[in-house]
Amino acid sequence: MLTKRIIPCLDIKDGRTVKGVNFKGLMDAGDPVALAERYAREGADELVFLDISATEEKRKTLAELVYHVAEKVNIPFTVGGGISSAEDVGILLRAGADKISVNSAAVKRPELINELAQKFGSQCVVVAIDAKMIDGQWIVHLVGGKVPTEIELFDWALEVQDRGAGEILFTSMDHDGTKNGFANEALSRLSTMLHIPVIASGGAGSKEHFKDTFTVGKADAALAASVFHYREIPIPELKSYLQKENISVRL
């Protein structure tokens, strides 16, 4: 039985960790290097670092900050934000990232997924999908959730898998920062139809929410930000709870 992964997420803007609700109202949540070091020490399985304004500001991810984070952690480390070429990926991997996450650039040019998978291996390529429910359909959004597309979540997820992505990071914009639980119905459908791992993101507010996304949502991993940043749910406590609920986790 594969263990379920707990993944803190560092959303980075102007070199600081930030957190908002429904992708809006961003507030400072601390120094990313210090937070990364703490999470590695507390038993996080992986770490995700997203430079959330890189695409909008049309600049590259902060490679120097990635290097400083990588120095402090001994767990798999995924980096995303502003990545649009194999050259970008090479820079980040050399800076210490283990995996990269692409979002807007992959939607605009889906062949990017094939190119990255062929050059660096599928295990290195995470495709992040931000989606919002509109008129009964999950619609993919770009540029940090600011730009709606006409692409439907489940169609895009299948295409991403076919093009060689190793994992999907699905964030429900409707659930993001609300602490009301993950989008388990959509997650369950994704997890059932795909053969690559699905990371749940958006909505963590309690230990029960993590249990539900692993059991009801069938997610392979759960990502959260503010509940970890502000110590509302300590990672060791969460893992101990999940183990008692018969969910396999790495202690």
Beta strands, then each sheet from edge to edge (+ up, - down):
strand 1: 5-13
strand 2: 16-21
strand 3: 24-30
strand 4: 47-51
strand 5: 77-80
strand 6: 99-102
strand 7: 125-134
strand 8: 137-142
strand 9: 147-152
strand 10: 167-172
strand 11: 198-201
strand 12: 221-224
sheet 1: 3+ 2- 1+ 4+ 5+ 6+ 7+ 8- 9+
sheet 2: 3+ 2- 1+ 12+ 11+ 10+
end
